[in-house]
Amino acid sequence: MRNKAWQPTLGLSILVAGLALIAGAALWLALNGNTGIRYSADHAETVPMWHRWIPALAGLVLIRLLPPKTTPTGAAPARGGLHRQALLLLVSATLFAAGLWLWGGGEPAHTLLKLILLLAVPALLFWLSRRDCADRGQIHERPAAWRHYGPIAPVTAWLVLTYTGPLAVPSSDYAARVDPVTLVLTIVVVFSVNSLLEEVFYRRWLQTRWEHLIGRWPAIVLTSLLWAAWHVGIQGTGHLLTDLSSVFVNQGVQGLFLGYLWSRYRLMWPILVVHGAMNAGPVLLGML
């Protein structure tokens, strides 16, 4: 059973439009002299946008060069349950980004919307779809044993380029301003609510289902843009076009790296290490 005729066309359209959107965002920022982008919601400091690109692009190249040389599975036919899950997850991601922006991006809006739209809604969706065993088999893919070691090189390269040398993200003094218990609790909560929940929702759930519908790279691009868009709510300056452009060239490009890591290896630890470092890296560097 082959994919429906519209799926390759939709996939190509999303791929071209998504990459054009990222390129257009970079051009818009360059033309307006806004090439410094925020790398954290905790302060307004910026780094040149290409500082964020180089580690991600290096990681993408290494993923491509290292095993596996073939798609993990990916060619399974799409059925009705998979379509419904993919669409509803897409709606949840869109509502999260829009709702957070409209609500102002602070707490408790951020955590409440995330727990409702990125956790409760998918949990209900999967519970209602629990009898759909045919679709379930398409999206739970077990990696081969040797694939566990493939991500080490791209993840290490990304970490080294992001946190050492001339491209290093500035460190944070947060650890010096709080007691050790608060520091540990903050890191654990941030990792759980941000890194873990986001990667499970965006990559493991959303991206995987859309890969089966429209292909690997269209799904990676679509997921990356949706993941990037919600950051406007916590990093925005009030100018929507500039804010969207900033997150597309920052989190959007990082999302391509995270998405390719997940698509090629189907392992959670690499994307959790990278995402966790994005959030905690500056704080940990400040302790050295």
C-alpha positions in Angstrom: 0.0 0.0 0.0 1.6 3.2 -1.1 1.2 6.7 0.4 -1.6 8.8 -1.0 -0.7 10.9 -4.0 -0.9 14.2 -2.1 1.6 13.2 0.6 4.8 13.6 -1.4 3.6 16.9 -2.8 2.7 18.2 0.7 6.0 17.0 2.0 8.0 18.8 -0.7 5.9 22.0 -0.3 6.6 22.0 3.5 10.3 21.3 3.0 10.8 24.1 0.4 8.6 26.6 2.3 10.2 25.8 5.7 13.7 26.2 4.5 12.8 29.4 2.6 11.3 30.7 5.8 14.5 30.1 7.7 16.6 31.7 5.0 14.1 34.6 4.7 14.2 35.1 8.4 18.1 35.3 8.4 17.9 37.8 5.5 15.3 39.9 7.2 17.5 40.1 10.4 20.6 40.9 8.4 18.9 43.7 6.4 17.6 45.3 9.6 20.8 44.9 11.6 19.3 42.5 14.1 21.8 39.7 13.7 22.3 39.4 17.4 19.9 36.8 18.8 18.9 35.9 22.3 20.2 32.5 23.5 18.3 32.4 26.7 14.9 33.6 28.1 16.6 34.5 31.4 18.3 37.7 30.1 18.4 39.9 27.0 22.1 39.1 26.1 22.7 38.1 22.5 25.2 36.3 20.3 25.6 36.6 16.5 23.2 34.3 14.8 25.9 32.4 12.9 27.4 31.4 16.2 24.3 29.2 16.6 24.5 27.8 13.1 28.0 26.5 13.0 27.7 23.9 15.8 24.3 22.7 14.4 25.6 22.4 10.9 28.7 20.6 12.0 26.5 18.2 13.9 24.3 17.7 10.8 27.3 16.8 8.7 28.6 14.3 11.2 25.2 12.6 11.5 25.1 12.3 7.7 28.6 10.8 7.6 28.2 8.3 10.4 26.0 5.2 10.6 23.3 4.3 10.1 23.5 4.6 6.3 19.9 3.7 5.9 16.6 5.0 7.2 15.6 3.1 10.5 12.2 2.1 9.1 10.2 4.9 7.7 8.5 3.2 4.7 5.4 2.0 6.6 2.0 2.9 5.1 -0.1 5.6 6.8 -3.5 4.6 8.2 -6.4 6.6 9.5 -5.3 6.5 13.2 -1.8 7.8 12.3 -3.4 10.7 10.3 -5.6 11.7 13.2 -2.7 11.5 15.7 -0.4 13.6 13.5 -3.0 16.2 12.9 -4.1 16.6 16.5 -0.5 16.8 17.7 0.1 19.5 15.0 -2.9 21.4 16.3 -1.7 21.1 19.9 1.8 22.5 19.0 0.2 25.4 17.1 -2.1 26.2 20.0 0.8 26.1 22.4 2.8 28.6 20.5 -0.1 30.9 19.8 -1.5 30.6 23.4 1.8 31.3 25.0 2.3 34.4 22.9 -1.2 35.7 23.5 -0.9 35.0 27.3 2.3 36.9 27.6 4.8 34.0 28.0 5.3 34.2 31.8 4.4 31.8 34.5 2.1 30.1 35.2 1.0 30.3 31.6 4.1 28.7 30.2 4.0 25.6 32.5 0.2 25.3 32.4 -0.1 25.4 28.6 2.8 23.0 28.2 1.3 20.5 30.6 -2.1 20.7 29.0 -1.2 20.9 25.3 2.0 19.0 25.2 1.3 16.3 27.8 -2.4 16.0 28.7 -3.8 16.3 25.2 -1.4 13.7 23.7 -1.9 11.4 26.6 -5.7 11.5 26.1 -5.2 11.1 22.3 -3.0 8.0 22.7 -5.4 6.5 25.3 -8.3 6.9 22.9 -6.2 5.4 20.1 -4.8 2.5 22.2 -6.6 -0.1 20.2 -5.0 1.0 16.9 -2.2 -1.6 17.0 -1.5 -1.2 13.3 -0.4 2.4 13.6 1.4 1.8 16.9 3.8 -0.5 15.2 4.9 2.2 12.7 6.0 4.7 15.3 7.7 2.6 18.0 11.0 1.8 16.2 13.8 0.0 18.0 17.3 1.0 17.1 20.0 -1.6 16.2 22.6 -2.1 18.9 25.4 -0.5 17.0 23.3 2.6 16.4 23.6 3.5 20.1 27.2 4.7 19.5 26.6 6.7 16.3 25.4 9.9 18.0 28.5 10.3 20.2 30.5 12.2 17.6 27.9 14.7 16.5 26.7 15.4 20.1 30.3 15.9 21.3 31.1 18.2 18.4 28.0 20.3 19.1 28.8 20.6 22.8 32.5 21.5 22.1 31.6 24.1 19.5 28.7 25.6 21.5 30.5 25.9 24.9 34.2 26.3 24.2 36.3 28.5 21.9 35.3 31.6 20.0 31.7 30.5 19.5 31.0 29.7 23.1 27.7 30.9 24.6 28.4 33.2 27.6 28.2 31.7 31.0 25.5 32.6 33.6 26.0 33.6 37.2 22.8 32.0 38.3 24.6 29.3 40.4 26.3 32.0 42.4 23.1 33.8 43.3 21.1 30.8 44.7 21.7 28.1 47.3 22.7 24.6 46.2 19.3 23.1 46.9 17.6 25.7 44.7 20.1 25.2 42.0 19.6 21.4 41.9 15.8 21.7 42.0 15.8 24.3 39.2 18.0 22.2 36.9 15.8 19.1 37.6 12.5 20.9 37.0 13.8 22.7 33.9 15.1 19.5 32.5 11.8 17.7 33.2 9.4 20.3 32.0 11.5 21.7 29.1 14.1 19.2 27.8 12.3 15.9 28.5 8.7 16.9 27.8 9.5 19.0 24.7 11.7 16.3 23.1 9.1 13.6 23.8 6.3 15.7 22.3 8.1 17.4 19.4 10.5 14.8 18.2 9.3 11.4 19.5 5.6 12.0 19.0 5.0 14.8 16.5 8.0 14.4 14.2 7.9 10.6 14.0 4.2 10.6 12.9 4.8 13.2 10.3 7.8 11.4 9.0 5.5 8.5 8.1 3.1 10.8 6.3 5.4 13.3 4.4 8.9 12.0 4.7 12.0 12.6 6.9 13.1 16.1 6.1 9.7 17.7 5.6 8.8 16.4 9.0 12.1 17.6 10.6 11.6 21.1 9.1 7.9 21.3 10.2 8.7 20.2 13.7 11.6 22.5 14.0 9.6 25.5 13.0 6.8 24.6 15.4 9.2 24.1 18.2 11.0 27.4 17.4 7.7 29.4 17.2 6.7 28.9 20.8 9.9 30.6 22.0 8.5 33.9 20.8 6.3 33.8 23.9 9.3 33.8 26.3 12.0 35.6 24.2 9.9 38.1 22.2 10.5 41.8 22.2 7.0 42.8 21.0 7.9 43.0 17.3 6.3 39.8 16.0 8.1 39.6 12.6 11.5 40.2 14.1 10.8 37.8 17.0 9.7 35.0 14.7 12.7 35.6 12.5 15.0 35.4 15.5 13.6 32.1 16.8 13.6 30.6 13.3 17.3 31.3 12.8 18.1 30.2 16.3 15.8 27.4 17.6 14.7 26.6 14.1 18.2 25.7 13.0 18.9 23.9 16.4 15.7 22.0 15.7 17.1 20.7 12.4 20.0 19.2 14.3 17.8 17.7 17.0 15.4 16.4 14.5 18.0 14.7 12.4 19.6 13.2 15.5 16.2 11.6 16.3 15.4 10.6 12.8 18.7 8.8 12.1 19.2 7.1 15.4 15.8 6.9 17.1 17.4 7.3 20.5 16.3 9.7 23.2 19.6 10.2 25.0 21.3 12.3 22.3 18.5 14.8 21.9 18.0 15.0 25.7 21.8 15.7 26.2 21.7 18.5 23.6 18.5 20.0 24.7 19.5 19.7 28.4 22.8 21.5 27.6 20.9 24.3 25.8 19.1 25.0 29.0 21.6 24.2 31.7 24.9 24.7 29.8 25.5 28.5 30.7 24.6 27.8 34.3 27.0 24.9 34.6 29.8 26.9 32.8 29.3 29.7 35.4 30.2 27.2 38.1 33.7 26.5 36.6 
